[in-house]
Amino acid sequence: MLTSISRRAILAIYAVIIIVPLTVVAFGSFKSTQELFAGPFSLPQSLSPDNFAEVVGGQNLGSSFMNSAIVTGISVPLTLFLASLAGYGVSRLKGFMSWAIFGFLVLGMAIPAQANMVPLYVLFGRLGLLDNLTGLILANVVSTLPIAVFILGGFMRTLPKELYEASSIDGSGPWKTYSSIALPLSAPSIAAAAIFLFVIHWNELLYPLLFIQSPGNRTLPLALLSFQGEFQTNYPLLFAGVILASLPVVVAYVFLQRYFVAGITAGASKG
Amino acid sequence: MSIHPGTAAKRKAPGSNAPANPAKVRRRSPTRVNPALYLFPLPAVAVVAFFLVMPTLQAFQYAITDWNGFSAAFNYVGVDNFVRAFTKDSLFTNALTNNLKFVLLVVIAQTVFSLVLALLLTKNSRGSILLRALFFFPTILSSVSVAFIWKFIYDPNFGLANSVLRTVGVDGGAYLGNDAQALYWVAVTQVWFHSGQMMVVYIAGLQAIPRELYEAAEMDGANKWQQFKSITWPFVAPATSIVVAYTTVQSFKAFDLILGIAGNPPKAALDILSTRIYSTFANSEFGYAAAQSIIFMAMIALVTWLQRRLLRLTPKGD
């Protein structure tokens, strides 16, 4: 449909539109404001880590990084655990109950976070879950559990039933079958879901914005957002923050690129 | 349900000690369900029921009150909040209009663009695998990061876009500073952010098309456009409905991106439903915010339903 030259031209132009801003951000994070505005494309004069030191120390991004690591580090495995239990149960139950439980869990995908944020805020207030990381973890788990059940449950349903039957004839109870048969066999879908959840939980902004008040409890996206207000045009500082906030996901992406695509499209094509 | 005489006979046939009730027969079969299996989905069901479904139902209750979130006293005001949103609150109707405009823009642009990218990168050559990875990359960044990057691109004085334009002697625009255009520029950012993700969905769809179809079409003398129209398009129609549905929800929820690029609260030209609900909530109008969030949810459901109806018209759709 397209000639080879126009095909290459489109791809090259879009590659430039992706690469150039990212390069400018990477270079800019080492520059002073004057240096950035003088020439956004030039290489930084020095690789001084001043901007990073300032955002980590002065802007509390260091503690936000820790908070994000804790929240994500617990939310992802917890969601996967609950979702894999549910997925396993649903894949072994039969008939109406299996359908009803799966439907109930998956229906949650249709509820946007903004739809129930007011009652959730009130509920969290009553349970003492405001302004602490436990509340964030819980909110993360709840909001992504439906899609995780969808991905894992969908996969577990395709596993051959004979394996389960063989396992129970061998005398294994459901828990043993879950942990020694269903879980290992579901590894590909668990890996995909893990990466999908990692990206969502690491980047989550609405719940921290709703629930967190004290600066010491901020996660990275919230900390970034709040210093946008303070440093309107101090772009080098914002860029250092962007790089710091993106680092774990980017590093993981470089090594696990294939799985990222599988994970996020598992979410996209079933979301 | 009509009972087939054959089946009925078969069920009653087994020996004298077999129970007449077919349900009992099924439970006695070797693949009967172990009741312990009900315990497995239980934690997830409890969590979803208590923290997702119950609050959503409660939103309907709050929506008909004038509760401010703090005082114990509040009144039931019926549909007043809904009437207020549509007739007396220009901030809300503005956000609604912006949101629909934004969704329409992003869905059209992103669907077309991600399909074009996918078509250009279907072949599994080294180069296209590398480019796919590059184009997908923005998807993994946080919305706040993407917002900052683009805030810098659009900065009228120091920004990247105008720096480039100045070198070729063109006066750049104010971009986000121009209220008439601001929403379009954020739509561009959203497309940059997520097209790679949708491209990958399309590539998966495209790679499922049997090569032989194209070979056959070529032998029949079909040109590239005819091949696209009668082979590629019917095959990617299912992927299209996924891309459109997902992009719709994603652009309805562009909350993070708007807050990052426009600040909190965003100016009217960039206010969408999710940011408006948040502002109403932050303003301690809990009842009214709940009503707005129900309108929001209904909007998403309505637009998604409309799209499913429209897309069903395409061949092999749904």
Chai-1 contact restraints between the chains, C-beta under 6 A:
chainA,res_idxA,chainB,res_idxB,connection_type,confidence,min_distance_angstrom,max_distance_angstrom,comment,restraint_id
A,M1,B,K224,contact,1.0,0.0,6.0,A-B,restraint_1
A,M1,B,F228,contact,1.0,0.0,6.0,A-B,restraint_2
A,R7,B,L120,contact,1.0,0.0,6.0,A-B,restraint_3
A,L11,B,L120,contact,1.0,0.0,6.0,A-B,restraint_4
A,L11,B,L131,contact,1.0,0.0,6.0,A-B,restraint_5
A,I18,B,L134,contact,1.0,0.0,6.0,A-B,restraint_6
A,P21,B,I149,contact,1.0,0.0,6.0,A-B,restraint_7
A,P21,B,I153,contact,1.0,0.0,6.0,A-B,restraint_8
A,V25,B,I149,contact,1.0,0.0,6.0,A-B,restraint_9
A,F37,B,F158,contact,1.0,0.0,6.0,A-B,restraint_10
A,P40,B,L160,contact,1.0,0.0,6.0,A-B,restraint_11
A,P40,B,S163,contact,1.0,0.0,6.0,A-B,restraint_12
A,L82,B,P43,contact,1.0,0.0,6.0,A-B,restraint_13
A,L82,B,A44,contact,1.0,0.0,6.0,A-B,restraint_14
A,L85,B,F40,contact,1.0,0.0,6.0,A-B,restraint_15
A,A86,B,P41,contact,1.0,0.0,6.0,A-B,restraint_16
A,A86,B,A44,contact,1.0,0.0,6.0,A-B,restraint_17
A,Y88,B,F40,contact,1.0,0.0,6.0,A-B,restraint_18
A,G89,B,L37,contact,1.0,0.0,6.0,A-B,restraint_19
A,G89,B,F40,contact,1.0,0.0,6.0,A-B,restraint_20
A,G89,B,P41,contact,1.0,0.0,6.0,A-B,restraint_21
A,V90,B,P41,contact,1.0,0.0,6.0,A-B,restraint_22
A,R92,B,L37,contact,1.0,0.0,6.0,A-B,restraint_23
A,L93,B,V33,contact,1.0,0.0,6.0,A-B,restraint_24
A,L93,B,L37,contact,1.0,0.0,6.0,A-B,restraint_25
A,K94,B,V33,contact,1.0,0.0,6.0,A-B,restraint_26
A,I101,B,P41,contact,1.0,0.0,6.0,A-B,restraint_27
A,L105,B,A44,contact,1.0,0.0,6.0,A-B,restraint_28
A,L105,B,V48,contact,1.0,0.0,6.0,A-B,restraint_29
A,G108,B,V48,contact,1.0,0.0,6.0,A-B,restraint_30
A,G108,B,L52,contact,1.0,0.0,6.0,A-B,restraint_31
A,I111,B,T56,contact,1.0,0.0,6.0,A-B,restraint_32
A,Q114,B,S274,contact,1.0,0.0,6.0,A-B,restraint_33
A,Q114,B,I277,contact,1.0,0.0,6.0,A-B,restraint_34
A,Q114,B,S293,contact,1.0,0.0,6.0,A-B,restraint_35
A,Q114,B,F296,contact,1.0,0.0,6.0,A-B,restraint_36
A,A115,B,S293,contact,1.0,0.0,6.0,A-B,restraint_37
A,A115,B,M297,contact,1.0,0.0,6.0,A-B,restraint_38
A,N116,B,P55,contact,1.0,0.0,6.0,A-B,restraint_39
A,N116,B,T56,contact,1.0,0.0,6.0,A-B,restraint_40
A,N116,B,A59,contact,1.0,0.0,6.0,A-B,restraint_41
A,V118,B,Y62,contact,1.0,0.0,6.0,A-B,restraint_42
A,V118,B,F281,contact,1.0,0.0,6.0,A-B,restraint_43
A,V118,B,F286,contact,1.0,0.0,6.0,A-B,restraint_44
A,V118,B,A289,contact,1.0,0.0,6.0,A-B,restraint_45
A,V118,B,A290,contact,1.0,0.0,6.0,A-B,restraint_46
A,P119,B,P55,contact,1.0,0.0,6.0,A-B,restraint_47
A,P119,B,Q58,contact,1.0,0.0,6.0,A-B,restraint_48
A,P119,B,A59,contact,1.0,0.0,6.0,A-B,restraint_49
A,L120,B,P55,contact,1.0,0.0,6.0,A-B,restraint_50
A,V142,B,V47,contact,1.0,0.0,6.0,A-B,restraint_51
A,V142,B,F51,contact,1.0,0.0,6.0,A-B,restraint_52
A,V142,B,L52,contact,1.0,0.0,6.0,A-B,restraint_53
A,L145,B,A44,contact,1.0,0.0,6.0,A-B,restraint_54
A,L145,B,V48,contact,1.0,0.0,6.0,A-B,restraint_55
A,P174,B,N34,contact,1.0,0.0,6.0,A-B,restraint_56
A,P174,B,A36,contact,1.0,0.0,6.0,A-B,restraint_57
A,P174,B,L37,contact,1.0,0.0,6.0,A-B,restraint_58
A,V199,B,I140,contact,1.0,0.0,6.0,A-B,restraint_59
A,N203,B,S142,contact,1.0,0.0,6.0,A-B,restraint_60
A,L205,B,D256,contact,1.0,0.0,6.0,A-B,restraint_61
A,P221,B,S142,contact,1.0,0.0,6.0,A-B,restraint_62
A,P221,B,V144,contact,1.0,0.0,6.0,A-B,restraint_63
A,L224,B,V144,contact,1.0,0.0,6.0,A-B,restraint_64
A,L225,B,V144,contact,1.0,0.0,6.0,A-B,restraint_65
A,Y235,B,F152,contact,1.0,0.0,6.0,A-B,restraint_66
A,L238,B,F148,contact,1.0,0.0,6.0,A-B,restraint_67
A,V242,B,S145,contact,1.0,0.0,6.0,A-B,restraint_68
A,V242,B,F148,contact,1.0,0.0,6.0,A-B,restraint_69
A,A245,B,S142,contact,1.0,0.0,6.0,A-B,restraint_70
A,A245,B,S145,contact,1.0,0.0,6.0,A-B,restraint_71
A,S246,B,L141,contact,1.0,0.0,6.0,A-B,restraint_72
A,S246,B,S145,contact,1.0,0.0,6.0,A-B,restraint_73
A,V249,B,I140,contact,1.0,0.0,6.0,A-B,restraint_74
A,Y253,B,I140,contact,1.0,0.0,6.0,A-B,restraint_75
A,Q257,B,A133,contact,1.0,0.0,6.0,A-B,restraint_76
A,V261,B,V200,contact,1.0,0.0,6.0,A-B,restraint_77
A,I264,B,Q197,contact,1.0,0.0,6.0,A-B,restraint_78
A,T265,B,V200,contact,1.0,0.0,6.0,A-B,restraint_79
A,T265,B,V201,contact,1.0,0.0,6.0,A-B,restraint_80
A,A268,B,Q197,contact,1.0,0.0,6.0,A-B,restraint_81
A,A268,B,V201,contact,1.0,0.0,6.0,A-B,restraint_82
A,A268,B,Y246,contact,1.0,0.0,6.0,A-B,restraint_83
A,S269,B,V201,contact,1.0,0.0,6.0,A-B,restraint_84
A,S269,B,I242,contact,1.0,0.0,6.0,A-B,restraint_85
A,G271,B,Y246,contact,1.0,0.0,6.0,A-B,restraint_86
